[in-house]
Structures are given as C-alpha cells and as structure tokens.
Amino acid sequence: MSALQANQSSASKGFPVLPSITGQWLQRLAQPWFVQLLLRIALAVPFWKSGILKWQGFLQLNDIAVTLFTDEFRLHLPGGPYAFPAPTVFAFLSGCGEVLFPVLLVLGLGTRFAAMGLFLMTCVIQLTVPDGWPIHLTWAAMAWAIVAWGPGRISIDYLLGDRSPRPGP
C-alpha cells in the first residue's frame, strides 16, 4: 500500500491526513547526521562562550578568570564548600578545555574525546554550581549522546573512519 493510499484510507476512517504527512516530513528532516551535527554545535556553544572570556591573549589568562577560581568558585562537597586547590591551574585548564573541546566538537575531530572532556567539565561545574543542575543535566545528556552515537557524517572523524556508533552489548 502506498503512502497516498494509506493517507486516503485513514482519511476515510475520519483520521486526519496532516499528522501523517507532517510525521513523514519530520522523519526525513531529522536525519541522524543532522541531529549529530546539531548536538555537537549545541554542546560547543556555551563552553566556547565561557572559555573565550577567560583569555587576555594567547595562553594568557585574564585576571577575572583567576579571581573566579580563587575567590568566587567553591567545590560543594560533603563537609564543604571548599576552595579550589591550585586555582590558577584550574582556571588555566578550564580556559583551555572550554576553547579546545568546542573547536574539536564543531570540526568533528576527536569528537568522542572532546565530548567526554566536556562531560567531565560539566561534572566539576555541577560541584561548583549545584543549583544549575537542569542545564548541567542537558549538557551531560548531549555529551553522552555524542560519545554513544559518534560524530555523524559531517565530521573529520567520519572521513577518518569513525562511521558507526559504538556496538551494542
């Protein structure tokens, strides 16, 4: 039975045709490669925006980034909150990760590694800003989706041979 016959059959039974046509159109639009590309970009943007603000020049942190890790940010662990150990080192690593990982994600190069890096950063951010869990949960889900299903066709990794999701159990 063709799609047209199915639509006519459902229309004759009183079911609307529009949802069926809309569903088919959405299914064609939501190709896995497109969804994977959108996930990579959506995860990259907030980290890039945060990371780019931490730099004054090439490998030179601005004073605000160091001040945040020295005076403002605290790790909310049991018995805490605690100050970050080696705040300048954490500020530098954070700034590097927030710039490098998003670039890798958008290019689709070392995609699973970059997504895992941003997932681990999200875990530290969650310990620092515990009330931000709704957005952190979203970032974590996007990162894990990228790790699980890979970079997609529009990526350098795909050109290098990373062409399928991880195999199932």
DRENSE-655898 format. One line per field, with one value per residue: residue number from 1; residue in three letters; x, y, z of N, C-alpha, C, O, CB in turn. Coordinates in steps of 0.001 Angstrom, whole numbers. Glycine has a CB too. Layout:
<atoms>
i = [NUM,...]
aa = [ala,...]
nx = [X,...]
ny = [Y,...]
nz = [Z,...]
cax = [X,...]
cay = [Y,...]
caz = [Z,...]
cx = [X,...]
cy = [Y,...]
cz = [Z,...]
ox = [X,...]
oy = [Y,...]
oz = [Z,...]
cbx = [X,...]
cby = [Y,...]
cbz = [Z,...]
</atoms>
This chain:
<atoms>
i = [1,2,3,4,5,6,7,8,9,10,11,12,13,14,15,16,17,18,19,20,21,22,23,24,25,26,27,28,29,30,31,32,33,34,35,36,37,38,39,40,41,42,43,44,45,46,47,48,49,50,51,52,53,54,55,56,57,58,59,60,61,62,63,64,65,66,67,68,69,70,71,72,73,74,75,76,77,78,79,80,81,82,83,84,85,86,87,88,89,90,91,92,93,94,95,96,97,98,99,100,101,102,103,104,105,106,107,108,109,110,111,112,113,114,115,116,117,118,119,120,121,122,123,124,125,126,127,128,129,130,131,132,133,134,135,136,137,138,139,140,141,142,143,144,145,146,147,148,149,150,151,152,153,154,155,156,157,158,159,160,161,162,163,164,165,166,167,168,169]
aa = [met,ser,ala,leu,gln,ala,asn,gln,ser,ser,ala,ser,lys,gly,phe,pro,val,leu,pro,ser,ile,thr,gly,gln,trp,leu,gln,arg,leu,ala,gln,pro,trp,phe,val,gln,leu,leu,leu,arg,ile,ala,leu,ala,val,pro,phe,trp,lys,ser,gly,ile,leu,lys,trp,gln,gly,phe,leu,gln,leu,asn,asp,ile,ala,val,thr,leu,phe,thr,asp,glu,phe,arg,leu,his,leu,pro,gly,gly,pro,tyr,ala,phe,pro,ala,pro,thr,val,phe,ala,phe,leu,ser,gly,cys,gly,glu,val,leu,phe,pro,val,leu,leu,val,leu,gly,leu,gly,thr,arg,phe,ala,ala,met,gly,leu,phe,leu,met,thr,cys,val,ile,gln,leu,thr,val,pro,asp,gly,trp,pro,ile,his,leu,thr,trp,ala,ala,met,ala,trp,ala,ile,val,ala,trp,gly,pro,gly,arg,ile,ser,ile,asp,tyr,leu,leu,gly,asp,arg,ser,pro,arg,pro,gly,pro]
nx = [850,654,1932,139,-2251,-2544,-2880,-5291,-6919,-6846,-7946,-10512,-11512,-11862,-9583,-7145,-5179,-3045,-1298,29,1388,2962,4479,5949,7434,8917,10359,11999,13467,14817,17401,19936,22655,22285,21122,23226,25172,23886,23753,26492,27171,25382,26274,28840,28649,27893,30143,32282,31630,31941,34617,36112,35980,37804,40358,43104,45039,47104,47390,47313,45801,43049,42673,40205,39379,41175,40589,37936,38257,39818,38507,35684,34490,33555,33957,31323,31200,30647,30740,31755,31372,34441,37498,38920,41652,44871,44069,44845,45871,43579,41938,43382,43367,40612,39978,41460,40231,37595,37833,39287,37936,35270,35970,37054,34740,32947,34360,34367,36441,38281,36022,34512,36288,36464,33794,33624,35483,34119,31942,33148,34050,31567,30689,32422,31639,29032,29527,30475,28479,25810,23044,22577,21754,19656,20473,23001,22472,21351,23590,25223,23696,23729,26493,26941,25317,26714,29103,28113,26791,28479,30228,28865,28089,28958,31744,35205,36182,34497,35395,37868,37281,35614,32722,30439,28078,28942,29187,26432,25596]
ny = [-1166,2167,5348,7371,5946,4910,7272,8152,6065,6312,8825,8359,6984,8860,9848,12376,13559,15276,15036,12635,13247,15350,13994,12254,14138,15338,13123,12693,15037,14892,13545,11243,12183,14941,15502,14686,16583,18944,18410,18434,21118,22481,21689,22690,25514,26922,26347,27342,30075,30702,29988,31654,34080,33935,34521,36715,37023,35055,32050,33424,34047,36073,38423,38175,35522,34063,35199,34370,31571,31710,33319,33217,30757,27648,24303,22213,19909,17111,18299,20695,24032,23930,25618,25896,23804,24927,27314,28900,27033,25453,27410,27900,25330,24999,27160,26393,23909,24756,26147,24556,21963,22617,23565,21246,19654,21023,20847,18143,16464,14174,13735,12162,12066,14836,15331,13719,15045,17491,16502,15662,18146,19314,17847,18829,21488,21190,20460,22868,24751,23918,24437,24689,22392,21666,22667,21592,18880,18680,19337,17157,15002,15591,15373,12635,11475,12148,10779,8155,7829,8881,11131,11648,12062,14550,15383,15455,13191,11212,11150,10110,7559,6937,5767,4638,4092,3156,-341,-2359,-4198]
nz = [0,-906,342,-197,-586,1975,3415,2258,3034,5850,6040,5146,7260,9094,10293,10589,7847,7804,10178,9539,7151,8086,10012,8362,6920,8992,9824,7618,7710,10195,10105,11146,10847,10764,13232,14897,14189,15050,17820,18471,17920,19613,22144,22107,22006,24592,26178,24638,24624,27336,27720,25984,27206,29247,28471,27837,26016,23780,25383,27786,30644,31735,34453,35724,35326,36913,39399,39745,40192,42439,44412,44133,43102,44522,45658,46129,48169,50411,53729,52955,51603,49649,48830,45544,44844,43903,42255,40007,38239,37804,36620,34281,33034,32765,31063,28791,28136,27690,25343,23521,23422,22418,19824,18691,18776,17004,14603,14430,15116,16880,18320,20187,22326,22909,23638,25918,27507,27889,29250,31680,32554,32949,35139,37145,37087,37989,40630,41465,40970,42211,41998,39330,38078,36157,33584,33488,33478,30948,29335,30025,29029,26274,25778,26372,24429,22119,22592,22579,20037,18180,15862,13471,9910,8936,9631,10553,11777,10708,8071,8597,9349,11546,11579,12630,15303,18689,19174,20310,23382]
cax = [0,1456,1670,-1076,-3384,-2666,-3465,-6687,-7615,-7025,-8858,-11879,-11919,-12026,-8308,-6583,-4067,-1955,-264,806,2289,3911,5381,6862,8334,9834,11250,13014,14303,15602,18386,20930,23829,21887,20940,24558,25797,23240,24198,27872,27179,24655,27123,30042,28408,28031,31513,33096,31332,32555,36070,36724,36030,38861,41669,43505,45887,47442,47793,47416,44513,42768,42613,38878,39328,41906,39827,36778,38669,40438,37626,34248,34081,33778,33507,30288,31350,30257,31594,32262,32151,35893,38152,39609,43100,45625,43071,45396,45952,42204,41472,44064,42835,39233,40015,41928,39193,36396,38094,39734,36911,34240,36513,37107,33367,32382,35066,34148,37765,38414,34708,34128,37215,36039,32517,33916,36118,33086,31147,33892,33980,30205,30644,33080,30768,27906,30008,30725,27196,24843,21689,22487,21610,18859,21272,24123,21927,21213,24934,25684,22970,24261,27839,26844,24755,27812,30011,27452,26417,29556,30202,28000,28731,29554,32825,36518,36266,33823,36326,38995,36859,34679,31482,29289,28006,29527,28312,25633,26134]
cay = [0,3379,6340,8088,5068,4843,8547,8171,5090,6872,9971,7862,6493,10007,10268,13469,13233,16196,14495,11609,13931,16086,12999,11800,15247,15465,11968,12952,16146,14501,12529,11111,13047,16309,15547,14618,17883,19896,18107,18904,22580,22922,21478,23519,26960,27530,26208,28289,31429,30847,29876,32780,35203,33720,34788,38075,36859,33650,31349,34379,34206,37402,38453,37760,34060,33601,35663,33481,30315,31991,33926,33008,29364,26703,22931,21837,18503,16915,18992,21917,24114,24046,26397,25092,23712,25481,27995,29354,25847,25117,28437,27666,24098,25275,28006,25581,22936,25433,26627,23444,20934,23061,23607,19855,19198,21618,20251,16701,15853,13706,14139,11448,12548,16195,15231,13190,16140,18430,15824,15745,19550,19514,17280,19783,22667,20826,20535,24272,25470,22824,24818,24704,21010,21420,22868,20651,17593,18787,19219,15781,14147,15842,14808,11179,11118,12251,9657,6900,7704,9357,12486,11794,12166,15866,15482,14960,11812,10343,10998,9292,6183,6746,5826,3961,4208,2034,-1528,-2676,-5254]
caz = [0,-992,1394,-582,-299,3426,3842,1840,3867,7188,5926,5008,8586,9980,10856,9805,6973,8077,11070,8845,6231,8921,10592,7310,6624,10125,9816,6576,8167,11370,9758,12216,10645,11080,14691,15497,13975,15964,19188,18631,17963,20811,23315,21983,22149,25926,26672,23885,25102,28648,27601,25282,28146,30240,27883,27524,24840,23564,26602,28884,31316,32284,35922,36177,35359,38100,40568,39918,40813,43733,45404,43937,42920,45619,45399,47093,48531,51815,54691,52315,50363,49727,47779,44532,45028,42769,41432,38722,37374,37415,35686,33009,32433,32391,29876,27651,27787,27183,23989,22668,23211,21470,18460,18234,18537,15795,13471,14407,15198,18258,18807,21422,23349,23274,24360,27248,28230,28317,30285,32939,32984,33450,36499,38042,37140,38851,42011,41756,40909,42340,41592,37875,37599,34940,32370,33531,33039,29494,28763,30224,28082,24928,25704,26301,23119,21156,22856,22202,18626,17333,15320,12295,8589,8717,10616,10135,12270,9733,6952,9060,9575,12665,10824,13230,16761,19426,19100,21493,24244]
cx = [901,1080,377,-2311,-3612,-3306,-4945,-7510,-7872,-7970,-10297,-12402,-12065,-10731,-7726,-5344,-2840,-911,604,1818,3361,4927,6396,7887,9373,10831,12347,13984,15261,16533,19433,22136,23517,21729,22307,25298,25204,23651,25599,27923,26511,25491,28338,29793,28571,29450,32445,32891,31973,34076,36729,36836,37174,40242,41871,44346,46214,48058,48018,46029,44302,42613,41285,38795,40014,41148,38621,37170,39316,39411,36159,33842,34471,33267,32544,30305,30906,31268,32089,31275,33636,36399,38789,41082,43784,44694,43595,45491,44555,41647,42091,43509,41392,39184,40451,40839,37971,36596,38420,38625,35782,34734,36569,35718,32805,33055,34748,35468,38025,37122,34336,35015,36787,34739,32742,34606,35098,32148,31851,33914,32604,30067,31285,32233,29574,28309,30234,29434,26079,23426,21506,22214,20716,19663,22449,23680,21772,22575,25444,25003,23480,25644,27786,26248,25852,28792,29397,27257,27423,29300,29238,28802,29445,30619,34120,36684,35626,34739,37513,38588,35933,33259,30296,29272,28693,28605,27590,26239,26167]
cy = [1236,4334,7097,7260,4974,6121,8619,7226,5660,8065,9497,7330,7641,10455,11381,13019,14058,15634,13441,12252,14684,15131,12495,12884,15408,14314,12142,14041,15710,13339,12431,12039,14493,16477,15526,15949,18930,19664,18646,20420,23082,22742,22405,24979,27479,27429,27188,29709,31680,30874,31088,34010,35090,34165,36265,38091,35389,33047,32304,34607,35644,37293,37942,36242,33521,33992,34769,32198,30515,32388,33518,31532,28523,25343,22533,20330,18341,17550,20335,23044,24372,24908,25438,25004,24248,26217,28481,28193,25454,26127,28222,26427,24289,26102,27246,24615,23585,26033,25449,22430,21396,23123,22191,19319,19731,21042,18762,15951,15455,13945,13463,11859,13935,16162,14692,14254,17146,17804,15928,17181,19858,18970,18229,21042,22393,20893,21988,25074,24432,23174,24837,23346,20866,21612,21907,19261,17569,18642,17792,14834,14345,15217,13290,10711,11152,11102,8350,6763,8299,10713,12696,12018,13484,16080,14975,13516,10835,10090,10109,7867,5924,6874,5137,4212,3022,835,-1765,-3818,-6597]
cz = [0,142,1091,-271,1211,3959,3484,2709,5263,7140,5829,6340,9582,10637,9995,9035,7345,9050,10395,7910,7011,9525,9582,6987,7741,10168,8769,7027,9278,11056,10872,12051,11026,12593,15385,15343,14927,17413,19434,18759,19247,22072,23278,22368,23582,26488,25965,24424,26469,28534,26988,26193,29158,29751,27580,26255,24710,24828,27786,29459,31740,33800,36460,36294,36609,39364,40814,40638,42176,44780,45316,43927,44127,45195,46510,47293,49973,52774,54183,52389,50619,48578,46770,44886,43767,41805,40080,37747,36897,36418,34312,32302,31971,31115,28636,27190,27169,25796,23064,22385,22278,20021,17888,17929,17231,14548,13328,14400,16650,19012,20119,22587,23842,24069,25769,28103,28738,29340,31643,33466,33558,34868,37503,38186,38059,40319,42438,41835,41005,41915,40082,37266,36367,33650,32343,33085,31512,28819,28873,29231,26663,24767,25572,24975,22051,21347,22343,20698,17666,16713,14163,11024,8349,9790,10004,10590,11286,8538,7313,9438,10737,12095,11463,14735,17415,19303,20417,22280,23566]
ox = [1813,59,-386,-3302,-4756,-4163,-5762,-8644,-8969,-8716,-11204,-13615,-12353,-10760,-7818,-4562,-1713,282,1804,2981,4535,6120,7571,9068,10559,12000,13498,15181,16417,16451,19777,22592,24380,22156,22524,25976,25939,23872,25867,28637,27016,25419,28806,30647,29340,29903,33302,33852,32491,34740,37799,37686,37476,41194,40961,44351,45670,49116,48819,45189,45254,42443,41240,38212,39492,41070,38313,36500,39358,39425,35468,32948,35562,32279,32908,29541,30798,32478,32779,30376,34030,35812,39148,41704,43288,44540,42851,45219,44365,40958,41409,43216,41002,38436,39884,40558,37375,35619,37890,38396,35371,33999,36181,35528,32248,32386,34850,35594,37992,37127,33892,34539,36750,34594,32112,34336,35188,31617,31213,33811,32490,29396,30754,32121,29157,27525,30191,29305,25463,22675,20382,22415,20997,19547,22850,24420,22034,22705,26032,25657,23647,25935,28503,26635,25906,29260,30092,27524,27234,28293,28833,30026,30441,30427,34122,37264,36158,34848,38090,39438,35493,32668,29229,30298,28984,27383,28081,27280,26594]
oy = [1337,4162,7426,7781,4959,6074,9081,7532,5517,8301,10140,7234,7425,11362,11315,12200,13582,15748,13369,11847,14660,15434,12327,12590,15593,14504,11779,13967,16133,12279,13445,12624,15195,17483,16260,16390,19707,20622,19244,20949,24000,23571,22853,25606,28420,28329,27799,30446,32769,31687,31504,34874,36060,34186,36965,39074,34561,33482,32018,35268,36353,36203,37342,35724,32630,33202,34444,31782,29587,31872,33480,31123,28662,25232,22519,19586,19332,17362,21049,22984,24941,24931,24311,26020,24023,25795,28473,28356,25154,25745,28346,26472,23798,25782,27425,24514,23043,26391,25360,22075,20623,22773,21962,18612,18972,20779,18197,14916,16300,14310,14125,11987,14183,16880,15162,14351,17606,18502,16249,17409,20583,19577,18420,21598,23269,21332,22304,25970,24096,22288,24988,23154,19983,20809,21455,18553,16551,17907,17268,13964,13375,14602,12715,9663,10280,10515,7533,5701,8226,11364,13830,12146,13523,16851,14177,12703,9749,8963,9443,7056,4788,7953,5073,4502,2017,979,-1414,-4354,-7582]
oz = [821,809,2000,241,1667,4841,4281,3077,5803,8090,6359,6530,10759,11468,8769,9518,7213,8766,10662,7880,6641,9547,9908,6802,7471,10505,9010,6752,9286,11677,11479,13034,11552,13159,16349,16271,15537,18154,20476,19610,19893,22979,24325,22994,23780,27195,26604,24650,26717,29177,27431,25975,29853,30531,27135,25515,25441,25282,28676,28849,32066,34345,37534,37246,37279,40305,41960,41583,42984,45897,46334,44668,44678,44470,47686,46678,50695,52645,54912,53227,51637,47496,47111,45197,42663,40658,39100,36558,35719,35472,33294,31107,30912,30192,27558,25996,26239,25138,21956,21228,21413,19098,16742,16939,16437,13549,12239,13747,17545,20188,21057,23715,25048,25058,26716,29300,29877,30203,32646,34671,34546,35703,38597,39279,38817,41159,43628,42669,39994,41508,39603,36067,35557,32724,31270,32401,30871,27841,27927,28656,25924,23741,24754,24457,21183,20372,21738,20136,16452,16994,13905,11055,7627,10730,9067,9870,11057,8053,6454,9805,10915,12125,10852,15351,16768,19325,21490,21898,24168]
cbx = [-970,1266,2861,-1044,-3149,-1289,-2714,-6813,-6802,-5671,-8502,-11943,-10899,-13026,-7321,-6237,-4447,-2512,-908,-119,1507,3178,4589,6077,7534,9052,10459,12336,13424,14679,19059,21408,24304,20571,20060,25374,25620,21725,24166,28735,26462,23341,27578,30567,27019,27064,32011,32748,29809,32111,36415,35909,34716,38911,41845,44281,47188,48410,49063,48051,44421,41483,42851,37796,39983,43342,39371,36151,39623,41473,37715,33820,34705,33079,34721,28888,32822,30117,32769,32610,31592,36562,39224,39423,43543,46382,42524,46785,46622,41300,41814,45574,42915,38502,40938,43207,38783,35977,39253,40908,36322,33728,37929,37783,32471,32536,36571,33314,38875,39586,33662,34211,38660,35864,31524,34798,37131,32291,30915,35331,34291,29182,31357,34488,30281,27393,31310,31636,27068,24815,21349,23741,21059,17649,21774,24721,20563,20564,25904,25409,21466,24329,28653,26005,23595,28539,30323,26113,25101,29808,31555,27029,27710,28466,32483,37656,35590,32484,36825,39652,38017,34935,31699,29326,26541,29763,29126,24209,25329]
cby = [-6,4063,7332,8445,3662,4616,9723,7786,3786,7286,10834,6763,5469,9685,9075,14647,13468,17474,13899,10666,14897,16859,11834,11412,16554,15523,10679,13365,17299,14127,12855,9686,12980,16673,14349,13482,18329,19797,16590,18450,23163,22151,20009,23452,27284,26873,24768,28224,31646,29712,28684,33125,35304,32258,33980,38697,37722,33504,30554,35721,33283,38016,39864,38276,33471,34189,37122,33145,29586,33089,35386,33649,28782,27174,21931,22309,18011,15416,18129,21655,25209,22649,27364,25695,22232,24359,29157,29998,24660,25054,29847,27512,22934,26000,29173,24793,22157,26522,27653,22735,20519,24424,24259,18975,19618,23151,20450,16306,16831,14406,13836,9920,12594,17064,14322,11925,16836,18921,14329,15228,20502,18836,15910,20143,23055,19419,19730,24867,26329,22359,26173,25247,20158,22347,24323,20588,17321,20135,20178,15323,14436,17358,15202,10654,12083,13604,9549,6798,8347,8380,12853,12945,11973,17007,14684,15846,11692,10975,12362,9956,5378,7804,5248,2437,4303,2400,-2777,-3022,-5357]
cbz = [1225,-2365,1523,-2072,-899,4078,3204,356,3962,7790,4700,3937,9114,11037,10956,10714,5508,8623,12304,8060,5319,10032,11144,6039,6438,11434,9548,5243,8658,12526,8394,12283,9178,10353,15178,14859,12508,15841,19445,17448,16722,20949,23391,20561,21667,26892,26478,22378,25183,29573,26796,24025,28884,30620,26616,28696,24937,22371,26338,28412,32529,31639,36425,35218,34102,38129,40375,38558,39907,43592,45287,42647,41648,46928,45317,46619,48334,52123,55043,50877,49474,49696,48382,43111,45325,42023,42187,38918,38125,38651,36210,33237,33437,33525,30103,28031,29007,28143,23990,23318,24549,21881,18444,19283,19682,15827,13629,13192,14674,18967,17770,21215,22794,22015,23593,27147,27342,27118,29909,32748,31804,32521,36542,37519,35715,38506,42166,40704,39576,43744,42153,37304,38700,34920,32281,34947,33724,29107,29462,31674,28142,24647,26941,27458,22736,21300,24377,22891,18400,16265,14879,12495,7520,8754,11899,10708,13644,9261,6497,10247,9753,13836,9512,12931,17233,20923,18724,21096,25501]
</atoms>
